[in-house]
Amino acid sequence: APLHPATMSDGVDVEAAMKHKFAEDVFTYTTRDACLYALSVGASEHAPDEKDLPLVYEGAGDGFRVLPTMAVLFPTMGMSQIFNIPSLRFNPMMLLHGEQELRLTKPLPTSGAITCRPSLGGIYDKGKGALVLLDSDCFDESGEKVAFCRASLFIRGIGGFGGDRGPKPAAWAVPSRAPDKSDEYKTTENLALYYRLNGDTNPLHADPSMAAMGGFEKPILHGLCFFGIAGRVILRDFCDNDTTKFKAIKARFAKSVYPGETVITDMWAEEGGRVLFQCRVKERDVVVLTNGVAEVEGAAGGAGGSRL
């Protein structure tokens, strides 16, 4: 029998898996890496752009800064450890990235080494599959915590092990009013080839034959790429690109995006510094990122600015 059959509910031992000790991992980056990340999620699309320049140019007079969503890259290597948990056996091809959450405790350093400490935040029985919460606490070189990342991973075919079904997701609905802000960004045909240079080299995003095996007509954009596009737009529209004001972002991946398509980010300012958002593809009229909630300090402009 194969080591990782597609269906193996007896391959899940929640109690043992939750005690699994992950190795710490260090993610090192330079200002060049930070510039590349910003460009790969559409920063300075219409260069020269004075507002975006500090995100893509280390010599910017206003002071170089790092896009907050770059923090989702920090746990990349730590996430790969999920395939090596003896009490959580599954076929890697059955794993889907369902949701992503990021919380910032301070602006990201302009360069340096980030230490990530991964852990499991929960394993829930969803019947046909399992929901696994993979958490990472991220610390800068001084030992101060800079970010918390949570990837919600749905693993098809390993449900039915009799575990807790997990908490009910928070209620989320598109507000009845028109968006307070809406941004349209036409991705380039080669955007996935740029984004993969951030560290996610899954061939699904580069190799047409691998994309075809996955059921796609061509390589698709990384989910964390259009997650980053949304974060960039919210930072610009509600924080005036002040990274000290960007506190958190969370969203659910709903559909795939093909490079070259237009991503529209609709945003609604709510009480308490919350911004609800979703992303949709203009050409196919499909929602690709949903249940979006960002937390910002204050708001810059827009119809909803006074409500934050």
N, C-alpha and C positions, 0 to 999 in steps of 0.2 A: 504494500500500500504506500502511496506517496506520503512524504513527511507532512505536507500541508494540504490535505484534501480540502475541497471547496466547502464541504459541510462537515463540521466536526464540533458539535456542541459539547461533546465530552472533552474537547481540547481546551475548554475554558474553566479555570479554577479561580474564581474571583478573589477569594481570600488570599491565595498564594500570589496571584498577580499583583494585587494591591500592595503587597509587601516587597515587591521586586525593587532592588536597589539599582538605580541608573548611575552610570558614570558621568561625572561632570564633563562638560565640553567647553572649549574656548573658541570663540569666534573673533577673528582679528580682521580689522578693516582699516583702510586708509581714506583720506579725503577723496581720492580718485574713485574708490568703490562707492562712496556716498553720492558722488556726482553721477556715476553710472546708474545707480539705483533710481535717482530722481529722474534722469532722462528716460529710463525704461518704463516709467509710469506716466510720462507725458509732460514733465516739468519743462518750462521754457519752450513750449510748443511753437509759440510765435516770437522767436528771438529776433532782435533783442527785447527782452522783457525785464524791466527793472525790478518788478515785484518778485519774479522767480529767480533772478540772478544769484541771490545768496544761497540758493539750493543747488546750484550747478557750477559755481565759480568760487574757488577758495580765496580769491583775491577781492571779493565783493566788498565795497566800502561799508556796506551796512552790516558786515559780519557774517561769515559762512555759517550755515546751519544745516542740520540733517533732517530729512523728512521723517516724522515720527514713525510711519509705518515700515520704515526700514528694519525696525526691531523684529518683524516677523521672520527675518532671515536668521536671526541669532540662533534659534534652536534647531536649525536644519539638520546638523549631524546628530544631535540628541534624539530627534524624531526617528532616525533610522534604527535606534535601539529597540523600538517597539517590535521589530521583526525577530528579536532574539529573546523574548520572554517565554520560558518553557511552559508556563501555565496559561499562555494565551497564544494558541497555535492557530494559524489561518493562512490562506493563500493570499499573498500580497496583491494579486490582481483583483481581489474582491474588496479592497479598501477604497472608500470614497471620503474625500475631505468635505465634511458637511457644513461646518461653521468655523469661523475664526474670531477670536477675541484678543484684544491687545489693550493693556492698561499701562500708562506711563507714570512714573513717579518723579521724573526729572527729564529735561531735554537730553537727547542722545549726545554722547561725546562726538566731536568732529572726526575722531579717529581713535583707534586703540584696540584693546583686547577685552572682550565681554565674556565673563564666565557664566555658563548656563547650567542650572541644576534642574534636570527634568524629573518629573514624577507623574504618577497616574492620579487624576482627580476623580475618577469614577469609571466603573464598567457596568453598563445597564443592558438588560435583556429586552430587546425590542421585537421578540418573536422570530421574524425571519433573519434577523441579524443582531449584532451587538453594537452599542454606542460606547466608544472609548474616549475618555477625556484625557488628553495628553497635555500636561501643564509644564511650563518652564519659567523659573525665576531667573532673571538676568541681572548680573552685577557688573559694575565698571571696575577699573583698575584700583580704585580706592576702597573697594568693597561695598560701595553704596548700591542699593538696588535701583536699577533704571527702568525695568519693565517686567511685566508679567504677561506671558503668552499662553493662550489655551486653544488647542486645535481639537475640535470635535470630529472624531473619525467614526464613520459608519462602516462596519465590516459585514458584508453580506454573507449569509449562509452559516453563521455560527451562533445563531440565537437558539432559544429553547433550552438554555441551561438552568432555567428556574430562578434567575436572579431578579433583583429589584428592577422595575421598569424605568426608574429615574423620575426626577421632578418634572412637572408639567412646564413646557416652555412658556416664557413670559408672553402675555398677549401683545400682539403687534398688528396694526392695520394702517393702511395708507390713509392719511387724513383726508377729510372730504373736501377741503379747500385746495386751491391750486398750490403748487410748490412755491415756497418763499424764494427759492433759488433753484435754477436748473442749468446744468452745464453740459455742453455737447463736445465730445472729443472724438475725432476720427482717428482710430488707431492706424498705424502704418502696417503694411503687409509683412514687414520683417520684425515687428515688435517682439514676438515670442523669441526670436533669435537673439535679440538684445537682452530680454529679461532673463533668459537661461544663464547668462553670464554672471548673474547674481548668485548662482550656486545650485539651482534646480535644473539638472541636466537630463531630466526624464525625456527620452526620445519621442514621447507622445507630442511634445511641443516643437519638434524639429524635423522628424523623419516621416515623410508621407506614408511609407509602408507601415510603420508602427501605428500611425494615426488611423489608417484603414483597418488594421487589426482591432483597434478600439471602437470601430464603428463610426469614425468621423471621415468627412470627405477630404479633409486636409488637416495638418497640425493645428491644434487649438491653443488659445492663449492660456497662460497659467492663471488659475483662479486668484492667486495672491497678487497677480499683476492688476486685474481690474479692482480688486480690494484696495490696492495701493492707489489706483487712479481715483477712487472715491475718497480715500483719505486725503490725497493731495488737494482735491477740489474743496473739501470741507475746510481744510487748513487755510486755503486761500480766501474762500468766501465768508467764513465765520470767525477766523482768527487773524486775518490780514497777514498770513504767513508767519505769525509769531508762534514759534514752536512751544513756548512756555505756556500757551493757552490751550494746547491740545492735550486732553487728558485720557481719552479712551475711545475705542471703536470696536464694534462687533457687527457681524453680518452672517447671513446664511447663503451658501452657494446654491443657486437654483438651476441654472443652465450654463452651457459653454458659450464662449465668445471666439469667433474666428478673427485672426489678425486682418486688419483692413476694415472691419466693421466699426460703426459709430456707437460709442457708449454714451448714453445720456444718464447723468446723475441728477435725480430729483431730490430736493432737500426741504424739510419743514422744520423751522425753529420751534421748540417747545419750552415749557417752563423749566426752570432749574438748570439751564445750560445744556439741555439735550437737543440734539439734532437728529430727527428721523430721516432715513434716506433709503432709496433703492436705485439700482442701475438697470437700464434696459437697453437692448440693441435696437437702434432705429430701423435698420433695414428689414429685420424680421419681426419687429414689434413683440419681442419676448423679454420678460423680466429675467435677468441673469444673476442679480444679487438682491436679496430681500431681507426683511427683518432687520434692517440696518439701524443702529443707534450709535451716535457719537456723543461724547461729553466734552464740552468746550467751556472755557472761562470767558464769559462775555460774548459778544457777537459783533462782527464788523459789517455794518450795512445790511440791506435786504429788508423785505417787508416784515420778516419775523424778528428783526434785531431787537426791538424793544421788549419782546417777550422773554428773552433769555436772561 
